[in-house]
Amino acid sequence: MSAGPRLGAIVLAGGRATRLDGADKPLLDVGGRSLLARAADAAVAVGAADLTVVGPESPLDAVGTPVRWVREDPPFGGPAAAIVAALAATAAAEAPEWTLVLAGDLPHADEAARLLVADLDLFPADTDGVCLADASGRPQWLTGVYRTRALREAAPALPDRGRDAAVRALLDDLAVAVLRAPAHVTDDVDTWEDLHRARRRFASAPSPSTAEEAPR
C-alpha cells in the first residue's frame, strides 16, 4: 500500500469513565500494569511499529516504539472521532498497511492482539479487517485490525470528523470478519465491579515461574 510499516496501532484512551466516577481509567492498575500500558505493550508485542494513543498524555513506560499522542477535537467526541484523529496524525505515505485498534480498557489486550494478527497473512484481498466478538457474539469494533487504506477512505464520509458518530458508521462499508474469542479476552473495564473482577482474575492466575515449574 505504501512505504509505511506493515502494522501500526491506535489505542483509545480518552473517554470520560462516567461509570467509574470519572477516574483516570487508562491508568488503573490491573495485575501490576496500567490498562494503558497493557494495551501499548500488546500492540508492540505483535509487531506494531507505529503507535498512536488517543487521549490525554499520561505516564507510559517505554514500550519499544515511539508513542504519538493525539486528541480528537473537541475532546470526548467518541471512539469514531478518536480513530479519525489518529488516522489524520499520520501522513498517507507513512501509514501502515494494517492498523490494530484497541480500546484502552482491556485487561487482556495481549491475548486480543495475538488473536487478531495471528492470520493476518491469510486474509483474502477483499477482507478489510477482522474484529473480535464477545461471549454473546456481538462484534467488538474497538478490538480489531483493519486495512489502514480502508479506514482512511471511510473517515471523510463521517460528518464533523466523526464527532459522536458510532464506530459502526465508520466501518459500515468495510468487509469486516468477526472472530469469536474466549469470553474473558473481550472483557473491558467500565465499572468498579469490572475492575475488581479483572484484578481477581490476575491475582488467581499462576505466575510465569509457577507455570514453568508445573509438571507436564
N, C-alpha and C positions, 0 to 999 in steps of 0.2 A: 504493500500500500504506500509506504513512504520510507524515508531513511531513518525513521524513528525506531525506538526499541520495539521488541516483539510484544511485551506485556507491560502495561502500566496499571496503576491502581488509584481509585478515588475512595477515600474514607470519609463518610458523612458524620460529622461530629458537632453540628451546630443547632440542635433542637432546643426547645425550651425546658424539657424534662418536667412538664407540669405535674405528672403523676408521681414524681419524686420530689415534690415541693421545691422545684427549681434548682435542685442540686446540680453540681457540675458533673453530669453523668459520665462523660468520657474519662474522667479521672477517678471514678470509683474503682476501688481495688477488688479484684477477684483472683484468688489464688496467687497473690503476691505480685500481680501486674495490673496496671490500669486497663480498663476496657479499650482505651485508645491505643495503648502500647500493644495490646494483644492483636488488634486489627492491623496495625502497622507491621508488626512482626510477621503476621500471617501473610501479608502481601509480599513482603521481601523474601520470605522463605520459599514461595512458589515462583520466584524469579522476576517480580516486578522491578523494573529498572527505573521507573518514574512513579513517584508517589505524591499525590495531592490530597491534603486534608482540608475539608471544607468546615470551617468553624473558627472560633477564637483561638489565637495561637496559645498553646499550652506547653508545659514541660513535657518533653518526649525524649527518652533516651535515644542515643544513636542507634539507628536500625539498619545501618549498612548501605543506605542510599539517601540522597538528598531529599528533604521534605519541603514541598511547596505548600504554603498556607494561603488560602483564599476565603472570601466570604461572598455569599450571594448578596445582591443589592436590590432592596434593603434586606438586612438580616432577618432570619426566621421566615423566609419565603417558602420553605418546604423543601423536601428532598429533590423534586424535579428541578427547582431553581438552583439548588446546590450543585447538581450534576452539570447543568448548563454552565454555571460559573466556572466549574473545574475544567470543563472542556475548553472554555474560552481562554483559560490561562496558559494554554499550550499552543504554539504555532502549528498549523497543519503539517508542515514539513517535518516537525519533530514529534508528532503524535505517534503513540504506539499502535501496533496493529490491533491489539486487544486491550480492553480496559476492564479490570476487575473492580466491581463496585461492592463495597462492604459497608453496612451500617456500623457505626462506631459503638454499638452496644451489644455486640455478640461475644459472649464468653468463650464460645468455641469457634471463633473466627478461623483458627488454624485448620480445623477439620473441614470447615466450609470451603476454604480456599483450595485445599488439596482436592476435594471432590470436584470443584468447578474446573480446574485446569488439567485434571488427570487425562482427559481425552481431547484436549484442545486440537491436536493434530488430526484427529479423526472426524471433526465436524465437517459436514458437507459444505460446499462453497455457498449454498443458498441458505445456510443457517447463520442468523445474525447474532446468536448468543444462546446462553443457557442460564437458567436460574434454578435455585433450589425450591422445593415445596416443603411446607410444614407437615405435621402429622396428619392434618385433615386434607392434604392435597392442594392447599391454596398456594399459589406462586408467591414467593418472597422476592420481589423485584430488586430489593436492595441487598440481595445476596446472590449476585450473578456475575457473569463475564460476557462482555458484548464486543462486537467488532466496533472499533472506535469510529471508523468511517460511517457506519450506520447511525451511531449516536449523534455524530456531528451533523449529518444530513437531516436528522429528525429535529434537532434542537431549534432551528429557526422557525419551525411551524408553531411553536408554543408562544402564545401572546405574553407580553410583559416579561420576557426572559424566563418563563416558567413559573412565575410567582403564583403560589397557591394552587398550582396545577397538580393533578395526580401523576405519579410516576408512570402509571399505565398509559397516560396520554402521550408521554414521550416515546413509549415502546409500542404504541398501537400498530404501526406499520412495519414493525420488525418481526422477523420469523424467529421466535424465541422458544427453544425447547425447555421443558420443565422436568427437572430431575428430583425424584423423591429421595429425601435424605433421612437418616435416623432422627428421631424426634428432637433429641437434645441439641443437634447441630444448628437448627434454626431458632432455638430459644433465644430471645433477646431480654434485655433488662428495661422494662417500662415502669415497674412498680417496686416498692421496697420488698415485697414478697418475692418477686422475680430475683432480686439481688440476693436475698437470703438463700433462696433455692440454689442459685449458681454457686454461692460460697460453700454451701453444704456439699454440693457435688464435688467441688475441687478438694475440699477437706477430706472427703472419704475416698478419693482416688489414690491408688498406690503411687508412691514416689518413683521416679525413674530408676533409682538404685534398687528399690524393692522389687520392681518389675524385672530387672535384670537378674536378681538373685533368686527369683521364684523358680522352683523346679519345673522342668519341661517333661 
